[in-house]
Amino acid sequence: MICRPRTVRAAPPNDAGVDGVRSILIVYHSQTGGTRQMVEAARQGAAEAEPALEVRLRHADSAGSGDLLAADGYLFATPENLAAISGVVKHFFDRTYYAVLERIVGRPYAAMVCAGSDGSNAARQIERIATGWRLEPIAPPLIVCTRAQTPEQILGAKQIGEADRQRCRELGATLASGIALGIF
């Protein structure tokens, strides 16, 4: 179990966000399309729940510390690669970790993993990084298992089912609503 201090924030991190608009930053990587489908569903859920909230979608190789600082909350999404977060997502965290350390404390986040068999280790990796940043989780990690086990299945295009896409929409809506209402 990871122990960390609970943080109470007196005001939104950006005092109503950049240009007066509250926002969510979604950082993701997708090689076979599964994580991208999950991210699109979460973005849709957030946009439908809170149309005035800006949802910024950034591929992990182009997202930076400025994106993190400008957002009020985060959704990190990764495929499970060799029982871990993808290298591209790991590189994003490596590039941004110290640049925002102590500057995003208390902001809400959620995590999604598109896994072949388990996904729990990838989810734990994100949780450990978020713990270091002292972010506040709004829900347990959402893990979608595709059951891809052969090289052909693992490397092949993924199709995320409607029930799992609905779970992703609900997570996006929850994050958006909580930020808009000042709950998170």
C-alpha positions in Angstrom: 0.0 0.0 0.0 1.3 3.5 -0.9 1.0 6.0 1.9 0.7 9.7 1.0 -0.6 12.8 2.7 -4.0 14.0 1.7 -4.1 17.4 0.1 -6.9 19.9 0.5 -6.9 22.7 -2.1 -8.5 26.0 -1.2 -8.8 27.2 -4.8 -8.7 25.7 -8.3 -5.2 25.3 -9.5 -5.6 28.0 -12.2 -8.3 30.1 -10.5 -10.8 29.1 -13.2 -8.2 27.8 -15.7 -6.4 29.3 -18.6 -8.4 32.3 -20.1 -11.1 31.7 -17.5 -11.9 28.2 -18.9 -11.5 25.1 -16.7 -9.9 22.2 -18.5 -8.9 18.6 -18.5 -5.7 17.3 -20.1 -5.9 13.8 -21.6 -2.4 12.4 -22.2 -2.4 9.1 -24.1 -0.5 6.7 -26.4 -2.1 4.1 -28.7 -0.4 1.8 -31.1 -3.2 -0.5 -32.1 -6.2 1.8 -31.6 -7.6 0.4 -28.3 -6.4 3.1 -26.0 -7.4 5.7 -28.6 -11.0 4.4 -28.6 -11.0 4.6 -24.8 -9.7 8.1 -24.8 -12.2 9.3 -27.4 -15.1 7.8 -25.3 -13.8 9.6 -22.2 -13.5 12.9 -24.1 -17.0 12.5 -25.4 -18.3 11.8 -21.8 -16.5 14.9 -20.5 -17.7 17.1 -23.3 -21.3 16.0 -22.9 -21.3 16.3 -19.1 -19.7 19.8 -19.1 -19.8 21.6 -22.4 -18.1 24.7 -21.0 -15.1 22.7 -19.8 -12.2 22.4 -22.3 -11.0 18.9 -23.0 -7.4 19.0 -24.3 -6.3 15.7 -26.0 -2.5 15.4 -26.3 -0.5 12.4 -27.6 2.2 11.6 -25.0 5.0 12.3 -27.4 3.9 15.9 -27.9 2.5 16.7 -24.4 4.7 18.8 -22.1 4.9 20.4 -18.7 3.1 23.5 -20.0 0.1 21.3 -20.8 0.1 19.9 -17.3 0.4 23.3 -15.7 -2.4 24.8 -17.7 -4.9 22.0 -16.9 -7.2 21.6 -13.9 -7.3 17.8 -14.0 -5.8 14.9 -15.9 -6.6 11.6 -17.5 -3.6 9.4 -18.3 -4.2 6.6 -20.8 -1.8 3.9 -21.9 -1.7 0.5 -23.5 -0.2 -2.3 -21.4 3.2 -3.1 -23.0 5.1 -6.0 -21.5 3.1 -5.6 -18.2 4.0 -1.9 -18.0 3.0 1.5 -19.3 4.0 2.2 -22.9 7.5 3.6 -23.4 6.0 6.7 -25.0 3.9 7.4 -21.9 6.9 6.6 -19.6 8.9 9.1 -21.7 6.2 11.8 -21.2 6.4 11.3 -17.4 10.2 11.3 -17.5 10.2 14.6 -19.5 7.7 16.4 -17.3 8.0 15.0 -13.8 10.5 17.4 -12.3 9.3 20.4 -14.3 5.9 20.3 -12.6 6.8 18.8 -9.2 5.2 20.7 -6.3 3.3 22.8 -8.9 0.3 20.6 -9.5 -0.3 19.2 -6.0 -3.9 18.3 -5.2 -5.2 18.3 -8.8 -7.5 15.4 -9.7 -6.6 12.6 -12.1 -7.9 9.4 -13.5 -6.1 6.6 -15.4 -7.1 4.1 -18.1 -5.2 1.1 -19.3 -5.9 -1.0 -22.4 -4.5 -4.4 -21.4 -4.0 -7.7 -23.1 -4.3 -9.8 -20.0 -4.1 -7.8 -16.7 -3.1 -4.1 -16.7 -2.7 -3.8 -13.0 1.1 -3.2 -13.1 0.7 -0.4 -15.7 -2.1 1.1 -13.5 0.3 0.9 -10.4 3.0 2.7 -12.3 0.7 5.6 -13.1 -0.5 5.6 -9.5 3.1 5.8 -8.2 3.9 8.7 -10.5 0.7 10.5 -9.5 1.5 9.9 -5.9 4.8 11.6 -6.3 3.1 14.6 -7.9 0.6 14.4 -5.0 -2.4 14.2 -7.4 -5.8 13.1 -6.1 -7.3 10.0 -7.8 -11.0 10.4 -8.5 -11.6 6.7 -9.2 -9.8 3.4 -9.4 -7.9 2.9 -12.6 -10.1 1.8 -15.5 -8.6 -1.3 -17.1 -10.0 -2.8 -20.3 -8.7 -6.3 -21.1 -8.7 -7.2 -24.8 -7.5 -10.8 -24.0 -4.9 -10.4 -26.9 -2.3 -13.1 -26.2 -0.7 -14.2 -29.5 1.7 -11.9 -31.4 -0.9 -11.4 -34.1 -3.6 -10.4 -31.6 -1.2 -8.2 -29.6 0.0 -6.3 -32.7 -3.4 -6.3 -34.4 -6.0 -3.5 -34.4 -8.2 -3.5 -31.4 -11.9 -3.0 -31.1 -13.2 -1.9 -27.7 -16.7 -3.0 -27.0 -19.6 -0.7 -26.3 -19.9 -1.6 -22.6 -16.2 -0.7 -22.0 -16.5 2.5 -24.1 -19.5 3.4 -21.9 -17.3 2.9 -18.8 -14.8 5.3 -20.4 -17.5 7.9 -21.1 -18.6 7.7 -17.5 -15.1 8.2 -16.2 -14.6 11.3 -18.4 -18.0 12.7 -17.3 -17.2 12.1 -13.7 -13.8 13.9 -14.0 -15.4 16.8 -15.9 -18.3 17.2 -13.6 -16.2 17.1 -10.5 -13.9 19.8 -11.8 -16.7 22.0 -13.0 -18.5 21.7 -9.6 -15.3 22.3 -7.6 -15.6 18.9 -6.0 -12.1 17.9 -7.1 
